[in-house]
Amino acid sequence: MGTAKFQRFFRVAAGLHVDRNDLKRYTDFIDDKIYDVILIGKASAKANLRDVIEPWDLPITKGLQESIDRFEKLDEEIELQPLLDQLAAQPSLDVALSERTEQRLPLIAGGLSVALARTFVTVQPDRKNPGTAEWNVTLDIFHQLL
């Protein structure tokens, strides 16, 4: 992901100033969470005797869907979608993703990104430049929830 777009996204989404050193943490977060979403989707597909993960197999909560909707509005301004397409590349699993599921992954990555940015503000409302401690707390929250 381009550093300038990454920084602009966090500024627009939550009024945060992140630096290029945070980009690695962010991409690792997206990789991990997309993998988790697909892993749960795989279990759902297998439980329904299918080898293809459909969008309804993915664990999209109401809150995540709202973040996806916010991302879609922000993306019109920032144009992050092409970058998220790269980040949301399908991890290797022994099931296939339907075309609709593959198309949905970048939006899920965008929704996770919005939720991440907003969580920083919730954890430290006065902090505009999250440091390592804020990243650790915020990522720990997500690891417990997703």
Buried (B, 14 or more C-beta within 10 A) or exposed (E): BEEEBBBBBBBBBBEBEBEEEBBEBBBEBBBBBBBBBBBBBBBBBBEEEBEEBBBEBBBBEEEBEEBBBBBBEBBEEBEBBEBBBEBBEBEEEEBBBBEEBBEBBBBBBBBBBBBBBBBBBEBBEEBBEBEEEBBEBBBEBBEEEB
